[in-house]
Amino acid sequence: MVKREMSLSGLALLAVTALIVLSVPTTAQSGFLSTATPPPSPTNNGGNAQWTILSNTFTSNFPKGFTFTLEATSTGGKIVSAAVLWRHSPVSSRTRRLATIDESGTKMVAVWEKSPGDAVPQWAGVEYWWLLQDESGNVYETQRWYDEYADNTRKWSRMESDDIIVFWQEGVPDQVGPLTIAAMKRLRPFFELNWAMPLGYKPRAIIYADFETWAEWSPGRGTVGGGLVVVGSTNQSWGATAQVYDPFVQPVEEVANDTVPHEIAHLYQYANGGTSGATWFIEGSATFFELNSGPRIEQRVRRWAREGRLPTLQGTGPGGREAYDVGYMFWVWLTETYGADAHRRTWELVRAGRTQRAALEAITKKSFIEMETEFRTWLGAANPQVPTPLPTLPLFLPPTPTYEPTPRR
């Protein structure tokens, strides 16, 4: 069995449970996907001294971590305190490391070493800067620099557009780069229509050729017990999605056109209200951004409706593959019935503090049961009356991880 954290889109899945942890910048021509602008230096930066940066270096030591080195001088005397700060995206928290300083007070080194609880995938972006203090008490904050946690142990390819940065390991078909670039360009107007709040940075897609490389960056991450293997993760703190390519499970076209846009949509969800709540709401919304899976899903869900097998959205709603498919069709119905911008308006209300159900009731001006009855009627249900859901534990959990059988080889 394999597990994709937040989330897998594509071929039929074996089972899904109700738990997950989701762990969401170059100026786009459209102005929607835009790079964070480096902030200006602080006012009165440097105190009474004149500071000079002689050299600055970032060294990736993947998979062990990375090293920062700085050589600087101050007219206020030796540098007696130095710390480097960094983050992987504008929405992630900052990490800080104290540096060692040589006897001259001019050369500084700071090292980050990964640990099981503190690891990031290769090719995550690194925005970093230094805080320095000289022996006279003057404090100086350097400019911001940008680099990448490069994996120099393997051969990788890289493509970048106005919409996304794509990395893929040797062994992944090279079509994944241009196909993903083309898919995100084609989807750009759809993202602009459906999200009020832009990311403020350029997302990354990191595609692995094998499970060993995927698991290397975070020891133990590849296996979660019970024969399950993690095959993907999307995390707003990296501003990236990392996915394992498996030709026995998904063709490369599906990775580019469906999986990556789906996962990038999760980053937008984080920026526009969060990713906790009903699985069908979250995963259906992300599936709404897949390019090619819609016709297959519509055929499947309308068949369930005709045959009386359509699950209800009441309570926690459907789980498993049904959550993705029925949730997707709900968003199609909502935008066709209440306006092409209904998805965006709903998420605006969620971002403003409404619950998901209250936001939908405000958009449709109907009770949730009335809304679902209308949805079921639109799907062609022979009996559109909303069934009473089975009693559930009073838990409201984040969106589910998804599972699929490991293919026989």
C-alpha positions as CSV (number, residue, x, y, z in Angstrom):
1,M,0.0,0.0,0.0
2,V,1.2,3.6,-0.6
3,K,0.0,6.7,1.0
4,R,0.1,10.2,-0.4
5,E,-0.1,13.0,2.2
6,M,-2.3,15.8,1.1
7,S,-2.9,14.1,-1.4
8,L,-3.2,11.7,-4.4
9,S,-5.2,12.4,-7.4
10,G,-5.5,9.9,-10.2
11,L,-6.3,6.2,-10.5
12,A,-8.8,4.5,-8.2
13,L,-7.7,4.2,-4.6
14,L,-8.1,1.2,-2.4
15,A,-9.1,2.9,0.9
16,V,-8.9,6.2,2.8
17,T,-9.3,6.9,6.5
18,A,-10.1,10.2,8.2
19,L,-6.8,11.5,9.4
20,I,-4.1,13.7,7.9
21,V,-1.6,16.3,8.8
22,L,-1.2,18.9,6.2
23,S,1.7,20.4,6.7
24,V,1.7,25.9,1.7
25,P,8.3,33.9,-5.1
26,T,9.6,36.1,-9.5
27,T,6.8,38.2,-10.6
28,A,4.3,36.6,-12.8
29,Q,3.1,38.4,-15.9
30,S,-0.5,38.1,-14.6
31,G,0.4,39.6,-11.3
32,F,-1.3,36.8,-9.4
33,L,1.5,34.3,-8.9
34,S,4.1,36.7,-7.6
35,T,7.5,36.5,-5.9
36,A,7.9,38.0,-2.5
37,T,9.9,41.3,-2.7
38,P,12.9,41.3,-0.3
39,P,12.1,43.7,2.5
40,P,14.2,46.8,2.8
41,S,17.0,47.0,5.4
42,P,15.8,48.1,8.9
43,T,15.7,51.8,9.8
44,N,19.0,52.9,11.4
45,N,20.5,49.6,10.5
46,G,24.1,49.2,11.6
47,G,24.1,51.8,14.4
48,N,27.0,54.2,14.4
49,A,29.3,51.9,12.5
50,Q,30.0,51.2,8.8
51,W,29.6,47.6,7.9
52,T,31.1,45.8,4.9
53,I,30.1,42.4,3.6
54,L,33.2,40.8,2.1
55,S,31.8,37.4,1.1
56,N,28.7,35.4,1.6
57,T,28.2,31.6,0.8
58,F,25.4,29.1,1.1
59,T,26.5,25.4,0.8
60,S,24.1,22.6,0.4
61,N,25.2,19.4,2.1
62,F,22.2,17.3,1.1
63,P,21.0,15.1,2.6
64,K,22.7,16.2,5.8
65,G,21.8,19.9,5.8
66,F,23.4,23.1,4.8
67,T,26.1,25.6,5.8
68,F,26.1,29.4,5.9
69,T,29.4,31.4,5.8
70,L,29.9,35.1,6.0
71,E,32.9,37.4,6.1
72,A,32.1,40.9,7.3
73,T,33.7,43.9,9.1
74,S,32.5,46.8,11.2
75,T,34.2,50.1,12.0
76,G,32.9,49.5,15.5
77,G,35.3,46.7,16.1
78,K,35.2,42.9,16.0
79,I,32.0,41.1,15.4
80,V,31.1,39.4,18.7
81,S,27.7,38.0,17.9
82,A,26.3,36.5,14.7
83,A,23.2,34.5,13.8
84,V,21.7,33.5,10.5
85,L,18.0,33.3,10.0
86,W,16.2,31.6,7.1
87,R,12.8,30.4,5.9
88,H,11.7,28.3,2.9
89,S,8.6,30.3,1.9
90,P,7.1,33.7,3.0
91,V,4.5,31.8,5.1
92,S,6.9,29.5,6.9
93,S,8.3,30.3,10.3
94,R,11.9,31.5,10.6
95,T,14.7,29.3,11.8
96,R,17.7,30.7,13.6
97,R,21.2,29.4,14.2
98,L,24.0,31.0,16.1
99,A,27.3,31.1,14.2
100,T,30.8,30.4,15.3
101,I,33.2,33.4,14.9
102,D,36.9,33.2,14.3
103,E,39.5,35.1,16.4
104,S,39.6,38.0,13.9
105,G,35.9,38.7,14.5
106,T,35.3,38.8,10.8
107,K,34.5,35.2,9.6
108,M,31.3,33.4,10.7
109,V,30.0,29.9,10.1
110,A,26.5,28.5,10.9
111,V,25.4,25.0,10.2
112,W,21.9,23.3,10.0
113,E,21.8,19.6,10.3
114,K,18.5,17.7,9.6
115,S,16.8,15.6,12.2
116,P,13.7,13.4,11.9
117,G,11.6,16.2,13.3
118,D,13.2,18.9,11.3
119,A,13.8,18.0,7.6
120,V,12.9,19.5,4.3
121,P,13.1,17.9,0.8
122,Q,15.9,18.7,-1.6
123,W,15.3,21.8,-3.8
124,A,13.4,23.7,-1.2
125,G,14.1,27.4,-1.5
126,V,16.1,29.1,1.2
127,E,15.7,32.8,1.9
128,Y,18.3,33.8,4.5
129,W,19.9,36.8,6.2
130,W,22.3,37.6,9.0
131,L,22.1,39.5,12.3
132,L,25.5,40.8,13.5
133,Q,26.7,42.8,16.5
134,D,30.1,44.4,17.0
135,E,32.0,44.9,20.2
136,S,30.7,48.5,20.4
137,G,27.1,47.3,20.5
138,N,26.2,48.2,17.0
139,V,23.7,45.9,15.4
140,Y,23.4,45.2,11.7
141,E,21.0,43.1,9.6
142,T,22.2,42.1,6.2
143,Q,20.2,42.0,3.0
144,R,18.2,38.9,2.1
145,W,19.8,36.2,-0.1
146,Y,18.1,33.3,-2.0
147,D,19.4,29.8,-2.7
148,E,18.2,26.2,-3.0
149,Y,18.8,23.1,-0.9
150,A,20.4,21.4,-3.9
151,D,20.8,17.7,-4.2
152,N,24.2,17.3,-5.8
153,T,24.3,13.5,-5.2
154,R,22.0,12.8,-8.2
155,K,21.1,14.1,-11.6
156,W,18.1,16.4,-11.6
157,S,16.4,18.6,-14.2
158,R,14.8,22.0,-13.6
159,M,12.3,24.2,-15.4
160,E,10.8,27.4,-14.3
161,S,8.0,29.5,-15.6
162,D,5.9,32.5,-14.4
163,D,3.7,30.0,-12.5
164,I,5.8,27.2,-11.0
165,I,9.3,25.7,-10.6
166,V,9.6,22.0,-11.5
167,F,12.4,19.7,-10.5
168,W,12.5,16.1,-11.6
169,Q,15.0,13.3,-10.8
170,E,16.7,11.3,-13.5
171,G,14.4,8.4,-14.3
172,V,11.3,10.5,-14.4
173,P,10.2,11.1,-18.0
174,D,11.5,14.5,-19.2
175,Q,8.1,15.4,-20.5
176,V,7.0,16.1,-16.9
177,G,8.7,19.5,-17.0
178,P,7.2,21.1,-20.1
179,L,3.9,19.3,-19.4
180,T,3.6,20.7,-15.9
181,I,4.7,24.2,-17.1
182,A,2.0,24.1,-19.8
183,A,-0.7,22.8,-17.4
184,M,-0.1,25.6,-14.9
185,K,0.0,28.2,-17.6
186,R,-3.3,27.0,-18.9
187,L,-4.8,26.9,-15.4
188,R,-3.5,30.4,-14.5
189,P,-6.8,32.2,-15.3
190,F,-8.7,29.5,-13.4
191,F,-6.6,30.0,-10.3
192,E,-7.0,33.7,-10.6
193,L,-10.8,33.4,-10.8
194,N,-11.1,31.0,-7.9
195,W,-8.8,32.4,-5.3
196,A,-9.0,35.9,-3.8
197,M,-5.7,35.7,-2.0
198,P,-2.5,34.9,-4.1
199,L,0.3,32.8,-2.7
200,G,2.8,35.6,-2.8
201,Y,5.5,33.2,-4.0
202,K,6.1,30.8,-6.8
203,P,5.3,27.2,-5.8
204,R,7.6,24.3,-6.5
205,A,6.9,20.7,-7.6
206,I,9.6,18.1,-6.8
207,I,9.2,14.8,-8.6
208,Y,11.1,11.7,-7.5
209,A,12.0,8.7,-9.6
210,D,12.0,6.2,-6.7
211,F,10.9,5.7,-3.1
212,E,14.5,5.5,-1.8
213,T,15.3,9.0,-2.8
214,W,12.0,10.3,-1.5
215,A,12.6,8.7,1.9
216,E,16.2,9.8,2.2
217,W,15.5,13.5,3.0
218,S,13.5,12.5,6.1
219,P,14.5,9.2,7.7
220,G,11.5,6.9,8.3
221,R,9.2,9.1,6.2
222,G,8.9,6.6,3.4
223,T,7.3,3.9,5.6
224,V,4.5,4.6,8.1
225,G,3.8,1.1,9.2
226,G,1.3,-1.5,8.2
227,G,2.8,-1.9,4.8
228,L,2.0,1.7,3.9
229,V,4.6,3.9,2.0
230,V,4.3,7.7,1.8
231,V,4.6,8.8,-1.8
232,G,3.9,12.5,-1.6
233,S,3.6,15.5,0.6
234,T,2.5,19.1,0.1
235,N,3.6,21.6,2.7
236,Q,3.0,25.3,2.8
237,S,6.2,25.9,4.9
238,W,8.2,24.7,1.9
239,G,5.9,26.3,-0.6
240,A,6.2,23.0,-2.5
241,T,4.7,19.6,-3.3
242,A,7.0,16.6,-3.4
243,Q,5.7,13.5,-5.2
244,V,7.1,10.1,-6.2
245,Y,6.5,9.2,-9.9
246,D,5.5,5.6,-10.4
247,P,4.7,4.6,-14.0
248,F,2.7,1.6,-12.7
249,V,0.3,3.9,-10.9
250,Q,0.1,7.2,-12.9
251,P,1.2,8.2,-16.4
252,V,3.4,11.2,-16.5
253,E,0.6,13.2,-18.2
254,E,-1.6,12.6,-15.2
255,V,1.1,13.8,-12.8
256,A,1.6,17.0,-14.7
257,N,-2.1,17.8,-15.5
258,D,-3.8,16.5,-12.4
259,T,-1.6,15.6,-9.5
260,V,0.5,18.8,-9.5
261,P,-2.4,21.3,-10.0
262,H,-4.4,19.4,-7.3
263,E,-1.5,19.8,-4.8
264,I,-0.8,23.4,-5.7
265,A,-4.5,24.1,-5.0
266,H,-3.9,22.8,-1.5
267,L,-1.3,25.6,-1.1
268,Y,-3.9,28.1,-2.1
269,Q,-6.4,26.6,0.4
270,Y,-3.9,27.3,3.1
271,A,-3.5,30.9,2.0
272,N,-7.3,31.3,1.7
273,G,-8.7,29.9,4.9
274,G,-6.8,26.8,5.9
275,T,-7.0,23.1,5.1
276,S,-8.9,21.7,8.1
277,G,-12.5,20.6,7.8
278,A,-14.7,18.2,5.8
279,T,-12.6,16.0,3.5
280,W,-15.1,16.3,0.6
281,F,-14.9,20.2,0.9
282,I,-11.1,20.3,0.9
283,E,-10.3,17.5,-1.5
284,G,-13.2,18.3,-3.8
285,S,-11.9,21.8,-4.0
286,A,-8.4,20.7,-4.9
287,T,-9.7,18.2,-7.5
288,F,-11.6,21.1,-9.0
289,F,-8.2,22.3,-10.4
290,E,-7.3,19.1,-12.1
291,L,-7.3,19.5,-15.9
292,N,-8.4,16.1,-17.2
293,S,-10.1,14.0,-14.5
294,G,-13.4,15.8,-14.6
295,P,-15.3,13.7,-17.2
296,R,-14.3,10.4,-15.5
297,I,-15.4,11.7,-12.1
298,E,-18.7,13.1,-13.4
299,Q,-19.6,9.8,-15.1
300,R,-18.8,7.9,-11.9
301,V,-20.8,10.2,-9.5
302,R,-23.8,10.5,-11.8
303,R,-24.0,6.7,-12.0
304,W,-23.9,6.5,-8.2
305,A,-26.8,9.0,-8.1
306,R,-28.9,7.1,-10.6
307,E,-28.3,3.8,-8.7
308,G,-29.1,5.3,-5.3
309,R,-25.6,4.9,-4.0
310,L,-24.7,8.6,-3.7
311,P,-23.3,9.3,-0.2
312,T,-24.6,12.2,1.8
313,L,-22.6,15.3,2.6
314,Q,-24.3,15.5,6.0
315,G,-22.2,14.9,9.1
316,T,-18.6,14.5,8.2
317,G,-19.6,13.5,4.7
318,P,-18.1,10.8,2.5
319,G,-14.6,9.4,2.9
320,G,-12.1,7.7,0.6
321,R,-12.3,8.2,-3.1
322,E,-16.0,9.2,-2.8
323,A,-14.9,12.4,-0.9
324,Y,-12.7,13.5,-3.8
325,D,-15.3,12.7,-6.5
326,V,-18.5,13.8,-4.8
327,G,-16.7,16.9,-3.4
328,Y,-15.5,17.8,-6.9
329,M,-19.0,17.4,-8.4
330,F,-20.3,19.6,-5.6
331,W,-18.0,22.4,-6.6
332,V,-19.0,22.0,-10.2
333,W,-22.6,22.2,-9.3
334,L,-22.1,25.2,-7.0
335,T,-20.2,27.3,-9.7
336,E,-22.7,26.3,-12.5
337,T,-25.7,27.2,-10.3
338,Y,-24.5,30.1,-8.2
339,G,-21.9,31.8,-10.5
340,A,-18.5,31.0,-11.8
341,D,-17.0,32.9,-8.8
342,A,-18.9,30.9,-6.2
343,H,-15.8,28.9,-5.3
344,R,-13.8,32.0,-4.6
345,R,-16.6,33.7,-2.7
346,T,-17.1,30.7,-0.5
347,W,-13.4,30.5,0.4
348,E,-13.4,34.3,1.1
349,L,-16.0,33.7,3.7
350,V,-14.0,30.8,5.2
351,R,-11.0,33.0,5.3
352,A,-13.0,35.6,7.1
353,G,-13.9,33.1,9.8
354,R,-17.1,31.4,8.7
355,T,-17.4,27.6,9.0
356,Q,-17.5,25.8,5.7
357,R,-21.2,25.0,6.0
358,A,-22.1,28.5,7.0
359,A,-20.1,29.9,4.1
360,L,-22.0,27.7,1.7
361,E,-25.3,28.6,3.2
362,A,-24.5,32.3,2.8
363,I,-23.6,31.8,-0.9
364,T,-26.7,29.7,-1.8
365,K,-29.1,31.4,0.7
366,K,-30.3,27.9,1.5
367,S,-30.0,25.5,4.5
368,F,-27.4,22.9,4.1
369,I,-30.1,20.1,3.7
370,E,-31.9,22.2,1.0
371,M,-28.6,22.8,-0.7
372,E,-27.7,19.1,-0.8
373,T,-31.2,18.2,-2.0
374,E,-30.7,20.6,-4.9
375,F,-27.3,19.1,-5.6
376,R,-28.6,15.6,-5.6
377,T,-31.4,16.5,-8.0
378,W,-28.9,18.1,-10.3
379,L,-26.9,14.9,-10.3
380,G,-30.0,13.0,-11.5
381,A,-30.7,11.1,-8.3
382,A,-33.8,9.0,-8.6
383,N,-34.6,10.0,-5.0
384,P,-32.9,13.3,-4.1
385,Q,-34.0,13.2,-0.5
386,V,-31.0,13.6,1.7
387,P,-30.4,10.3,3.6
388,T,-29.8,10.5,7.3
389,P,-26.1,9.9,8.0
390,L,-24.9,7.2,10.3
391,P,-24.0,8.4,13.8
392,T,-20.3,9.5,14.0
393,L,-17.9,10.4,16.7
394,P,-17.9,14.1,17.5
395,L,-14.6,14.7,15.7
396,F,-13.9,17.2,12.9
397,L,-10.6,16.1,11.4
398,P,-8.3,17.6,8.7
399,P,-8.5,16.1,5.2
400,T,-7.5,12.5,4.8
401,P,-4.4,10.9,3.5
402,T,-5.1,8.7,0.5
403,Y,-4.0,5.2,-0.3
404,E,-3.6,3.0,-3.3
405,P,-2.4,-0.6,-3.7
406,T,1.3,-1.1,-4.4
407,P,1.3,-2.4,-8.0
408,R,2.6,-5.9,-8.7
409,R,5.9,-5.9,-10.6
